[in-house]
Amino acid sequence: MIRTLTLIAAGLTLTACAAMPLETGPQSDFAPETGGEMQLCAAEAYQVLVGQPVGGVHTDSLPRPHRVYGSGDMITEDYRPERLNIVVGDDGTVAEVKCG
């Protein structure tokens, strides 16, 4: 009886640690590939945010992946052409919108 319970507990533990499949639907973090190249982010469409207070930016409506950070914040230096970056200036307004 104890062996059976131990095996069940071990099986459930291993199941919880199993890798999840990569999401490929419209909510995926990765843009679909076209012609072997990743699509660029839509930075041009979001240039209207420059000069606006960052509190007015609704991050739920931004394309994924995206990140919002200050000019002095520590960020990863990996370049992802499909990622939208919103850089916030010292005055709390959007200073720059770019891909990467």
C-alpha positions in Angstrom: 0.0 0.0 0.0 2.8 2.4 0.9 4.7 1.5 -2.2 1.7 2.2 -4.4 1.1 5.6 -2.7 4.8 6.4 -3.1 4.7 5.6 -6.9 1.6 7.7 -7.4 3.1 10.6 -5.6 6.3 10.3 -7.7 4.3 10.1 -10.9 2.3 13.2 -10.0 5.5 15.0 -9.1 7.1 14.1 -12.5 3.9 15.1 -14.3 4.0 18.6 -12.7 7.6 19.1 -13.9 6.9 18.1 -17.5 7.7 20.7 -20.1 4.8 22.5 -21.6 4.5 22.7 -25.4 5.4 26.0 -27.1 2.3 28.0 -27.8 1.9 28.7 -31.5 -1.5 30.5 -31.6 -2.2 34.2 -31.9 -1.2 34.9 -28.3 2.3 33.4 -28.8 5.4 35.5 -27.8 6.9 34.8 -31.2 6.0 36.3 -34.5 5.4 33.9 -37.4 8.3 33.5 -39.8 8.0 34.7 -43.3 10.6 33.7 -45.9 13.1 32.6 -43.2 13.1 36.0 -41.4 11.3 37.0 -38.3 8.7 39.8 -38.8 9.7 43.2 -37.3 7.6 44.7 -34.6 5.0 47.4 -35.3 7.1 50.3 -33.8 6.0 52.6 -36.6 2.3 52.2 -35.5 3.1 53.1 -31.9 5.2 56.3 -32.5 2.1 58.2 -31.4 3.0 57.2 -27.8 6.2 59.3 -27.8 5.7 62.2 -25.5 2.7 60.6 -23.8 2.8 59.8 -20.0 3.7 56.2 -19.5 0.8 55.8 -17.1 -1.5 56.2 -20.1 0.0 53.3 -22.0 -2.3 50.3 -21.8 0.2 47.4 -22.0 -2.6 44.9 -22.5 -3.2 46.4 -26.0 0.4 46.3 -27.0 1.6 43.5 -29.4 3.5 40.6 -27.9 6.3 40.4 -27.1 6.9 43.8 -25.7 8.7 45.5 -22.8 8.5 48.9 -21.1 11.6 50.2 -19.4 13.3 53.3 -18.3 16.4 54.7 -20.0 18.6 53.7 -16.9 17.0 50.4 -16.2 18.9 47.1 -16.6 17.6 45.0 -19.5 18.8 42.0 -21.4 20.8 42.8 -24.5 19.4 40.1 -26.7 18.1 41.5 -29.9 14.6 40.3 -30.9 13.4 42.1 -34.0 9.8 41.1 -33.3 9.8 42.7 -29.8 8.4 46.1 -29.2 10.4 48.3 -26.8 8.9 51.3 -25.1 11.6 53.4 -23.5 10.5 55.8 -20.7 12.4 59.0 -20.1 13.3 60.5 -16.8 10.2 62.7 -16.8 7.9 59.7 -17.0 6.9 60.1 -20.6 7.6 57.7 -23.5 10.9 58.8 -25.0 11.3 56.2 -27.7 9.4 53.3 -29.4 11.6 50.8 -31.2 12.1 47.2 -32.2 14.5 44.9 -30.6 
